[in-house]
């Protein structure tokens, strides 16, 4: 549950207030001066907790939990600046602990204005699920007005390449509520932490085989 803060100006690390729960593989995203955290693995199971960290005040506030038993770990999470989007991931029913599983295709959205969750599995929902459910997707990136989900891993799910990893780049438009498949990653990987820098997305490292693996790959993604 530790919060560690790096200041690039002073080149110093400090420790913030601990998370309300100690977990790994948590879903996180930043909106303004706050960081939202949900789900993650506690011990050997996935929880549905949710809370927000105020960066300036160094305080945590509990929020509405994710839907019952729909907490997620190893999901692709990002924000469009107003809501938190959780794409796929694993959890109760498919990988509640820190082991490779097929993962879910669900899309879950948290609205901080109303403190409520909505999801693709809600009755009558117009939110389309991730085209292929999976976990190990690292982070999602909100890039040029759309969410990008890179790679991932599976136990024996469809669409994977050798090593049970994915080279897919699935792109979601939150305005039209549609998915499209973009150009595949040159190297299929899971556990990537994509970073936007000067108009491009940098994808460093990640595992080329499902489970405990790593690589020194650095690939750059860009769109017009």
Residue, then its C-alpha position, 0 to 999 in steps of 0.5 A: x500500500x505504499x505511495x512513493x513520490x519522486x520529485x525530478x526537480x530536487x531528485x528526491x523520493x518521499x513517501x505519501x500516505x499509504x493506500x487504504x488497502x495494500x494490493x498489487x496490480x491495482x487499476x490507477x488513473x489520474x484526473x487533475x490533482x487526484x489519483x484514482x485507485x480501484x481493485x487489485x490483488x490482496x493476498x490471493x484474491x481480487x478486491x473491488x475497493x476504490x479510493x482517491x488520493x489528493x496529491x496536494x493534501x496527501x490524503x485518501x478518500x474512500x469511493x463507491x466500490x467497483x460492482x460486486x465481485x467485479x474488481x479487476x487486476x492486471x487491467x488496462x486503465x486510463x482517464x480521458x480527464x473526466x472519468x476512469x476507464x478500466x478495460x479487461x483484466x482479471x478477477x474473481x471467475x478468471x484469475x483472482x490471484x497473481x497467476x496467468x488467466x484468460x481475463x475478461x472483456x468488460x469495460x468499467x467506467x467510474x464517474x467521480x462527479x456522481x461517484x458511480x460505476x457503469x459497465x458493459x455488463x450492465x443490463x441494457x448497457x451501450x458500452x461495448x466490451x473489449x473485442x478480446x478479453x485479456x489481462x496483463x495489458x499494463x496501462x491504457x493510453x488516452x491518445x488523440x482523443x481515444x483509448x489505446x489498449x496494447x498487448x496483453x497475455x492469456x492462458x489459452x484465450x483466442x487471438x494470442x501469438x506464440x508465448x500466449x501474448x498479444x500484439x493487438x492494439x485495440x482503440x476505443x472512441x468514448x464519443x462514438x462508443x466503438x472499437x477498432x483494431x489498429x496496426x499490430x505491435x511489432x513485438x507481442x508483449x504483456x505488462x507494458x507501461x506506455x508513456x506519451x512523449x512529444x506526440x508519440x507513445x513509447x512502449x518499453x520492456x514487457x514480457x514476451x511470454x505469458x507470466x514471469x518474463x521480460x524484454x528490453x524492447x523499445x517500440x514507438x507508436x504514433x498516429x496522424 
